[in-house]
Amino acid sequence: MQLREDFCDDILSQLCDQWRLRRGVLLRWSLAWNLQRGINEVPAALRELPPLQSQT
């Protein structure tokens, strides 16, 4: 499955032995992955994400 392979390459390969991912990080990554591939039919959890807030 391409989603799993891309997630491992993009996220898991960057982490050390001990790590924790927040649910929002996973959902946003998944949403971006789908949208980059032109997949607009995404699960409700992805459609219902609140907008990102600027950290400036």
Protein Blocks (a to p, Z undefined) as FASTA:
>chain_A
ZZlmmmmmmmmmmpcfbdcddfklmmmmmmmmmmmnopabdcfklmmpccdddfZZ
